[in-house]
Amino acid sequence: MSETTTTQEPVAPQPKPSPGASRWEAWLPTVKDTLGAIVLALLVGALLIIFSTPRVIESLSYFFSYPWDFFRYAAIAVWDGYSALLDGSLGSPGAIVRTLERAAPLICAGLGVSLAFRAGMFNIGAQGQMLVGGILAGWIGFHFDLPVGLHLLLALLGALVGGAVWGGIAGFLKAQTGAHEVITTIMLNYVGRFLLLYFLAKESFQRPGQENLLSPPVADSASFPSILGVHTGFFVAVLAALLIWWLLERSTWGFEIRAVGANPDAARTAGMSVARVYITAMTVAGMLAGLAVAMQLLGRQDPLGDQIAGTIGFDAITVALLGRATPLGTVLAGLLFGALSSGGLAMQAAAGVPPEMSQVLQALIVLFVAAPALVRGVFRMRDTGQASTVMAKGW
Amino acid sequence: MHLEIRGLTKRFGSFTANDKIDLTIEPGEIHCLLGENGAGKSTLMNMLYGLLDPTEGEILIDEKPVAFASPGDAIAAGIGMVHQHFMLVPVFTVAENVMLGREQTRAMGVLNRPQAAERVRELSERYGLKVDPDRLVEQLPVGVQQRVEIIKALANDAEVLILDEPTAVLTPQEIDELMDIMRELKARGTSIIFITHKLREVKAVGDRITVIRRGKVVGTAAPETSEAELAEMMVGRSVKLKVDKDAAKSGDVVLEARNVTVVDPRGHLVVKDVSFEARAGEVLGIAGVQGNGQTELIKSLLGLLRPAAGEIYLDGRDISHHGPRQSLEDGIGYIPEDRSHDGFVGSFSVRENLVLDLFRHPDYSNGLALDLEAMRKNADHRIEEFDIRTESADAPVSALSGGNQQKVVVAREFSRPLKVLIASQPTRGVDVGSIEFMHKRIIAERDRGTAVIVVSTELDEIFALSDRIAVMYDGRVVGTVSPDIAREDIGLMMAGAHEPAEGGAA
């Protein structure tokens, strides 16, 4: 008997979709889920605005005799709040600059979290990596007097090295001892914070004649120059995203990172060094967090202090999750959160909505992204049965 | 109970997994469901067990239509299922596992364990299942764990029992015992739906055989039907069940293990003082029941586990301390036993998986950047050469059927020059049509002068491929025999009995 006998069914030739189209189609459900989550968060946010506006609450006391006041005031409150949010984030050149400058560090640190994610690690340590990078970058920035250009490069290098060391330690510990990166990065956040406080208490870090824990801002020679009011650090952040995309999708190193992240056993069997990937990925992730602090120190010229990283290191985790651990997604999520953050201030100033509202919106978006089934149910999207890519892993 | 499936259809998007399936299960019959992987057997059973909603069609019990929203409904209706992967809590006793989900309590909410134990004892006696209710499940051999699953179903008063590929994890002896149990259940009126792709078992125990191919019932056969005919129904074309091969032209020793001892990461001594030689142009079969040290022995050959003692030589060079990358570069090819565990990256495309251990090679990268064009060409070439059925080279491997996933792994390993090929369970979970193909390729590799080591728990495979057979039991090679040894004798060796005198060392 041979293979080519009688009953073989003809296999219909499958039309080959072009690779580009199939890539895009594969992401379509994710994009829909994310947009749905944003809309849903805005709807819930609207309810919160309504019930936190005093005039609306008052109108409820006579709701049954004259209900129109309630609806009118509610509509006005939501309109005022959200138009202020839009206005404050995109409404004017100044607002756009603010949005971009707030987005820049989120993008950088978010890239760091995303990269670690792709290597199968949950990097909670962007905060600590930022602080340690900040110590070096700040010190180089305000302590030395160097030529323009060189000074910026050295300060930037300091930020990268500081972050890289702090991230690399966590990677090394995981590779050599199996210590879980979630634990080590959280602990390193504390160590980094108190390391910063230790240095801030030193005379060489303080402003002359002052004793509070705040350094002088970096010298102008160490700061990012501005174009159209935006410091060029923002463009460095976008370049970093491009570079990370290339590394992940086109380089042999990225091939290893993705393989180790998706299936370390198969990666090891295929001759890859899982330990080396853990160490290098965490080192570069830390570098990106270091770049984030450079945005604050060298871009906005914030003085180095306890609050230099704010909550950026933790917001970066949500940015990375919202961006599905892809560079493009991270940039978009960073921009969105930057806009929410700068618009939140305007919302308070113009409409009296508490500034925390923008934080609540961010949290709601991530919450809904984490529950795609809920979003699909609300918008009656067809459930593709496709599990959310990133969220299911690592938790 | 009379169970009937009428016109049952399940579509996932545009894909029809089950197309108007009709099936009748008479009371007290063993009805075999035969089909390749991906033919739609599991989809059908999942609908019957309330895990999936049918798109069309109906299920009738005693002529009355029923609808199952969940397995709970199916269980209440008298349908029990033993999954391929057991659903047992290892640290609980047999009785506790059986009572799980419908615990009887005494005063103050104390669990009534004695009652549960009594129930297990009663059921195991009635059906001859031989299970001690007070043993912890994790201490039981796989075959006994399976009996616990059967008892669980019986404790729910199952009248129809679905057994999903129940023999995949069993030794030849355990398979015989399972068949006795199935006959006993049948004699007491329980119907059994027996899902498998092994022809021998179907013929041994089945009353009726329904063959499914590509989501459709292609026919019903009696157990007297020949294996060749059944295979043809299953695959849709005639299949060769025997591998055509010439006598081996054994050459020099290529790979040699000398007194290899391996301790696994949990500290257990799993390979004990194993020595063997693999020669060029020859297939060395390593037979044995799952979990007798074969996995760890292979891992030590590849450098994935370091031997605690002993040496491994490749062409006379000591490679005991090499890591996996060096082993690969030395020309050792590896087809892992559990391909989804360490054979490929499921989320990676076919194109990427085809170079998973080759991407550093100058053909595919310049050391820094991947050469996507070369990867694409390679993928197109391999997909054609190995007849990998995939939508495109960019489709993730996880979307492929088991047989095609295995082809990806095999294609990758065969796309570089090999000195040694280690194939561990090369056809596990692979359909009959692909088995034929894999076996041909393995023999072709042997004839090219590669030393081939095939590890398999399936005696059919061992006999089909091997030129010499080493049998492992409890971490040791209990004997090396020639493939003309009787099936029963090798079965005994796999169970720990020593090499029969007339076996003839090879």
Interface residues (C-beta under 8 A of the other chain):
Chain A: M1 E3 T5 T6 T7 Q8 E9 V11 Q14 K16 P17 P19 S22 R23 R250 S251 T252 W253 F255 R258 A259 A262 N263 D265 A266 A267 R268 T269 A270 G271 M272 S273 G385
Chain B: F12 E232 G236 R237 S238 V239 K240 L302 L304 G323 P324 R325 S327 L328 E329 Y334 P336 H341 D342 G343 F344 V345 G346 S347 F348 E352 L356 D357 F359 R360 S365 G367 L368 A369 L370 L372 R389 E391 S392 D394
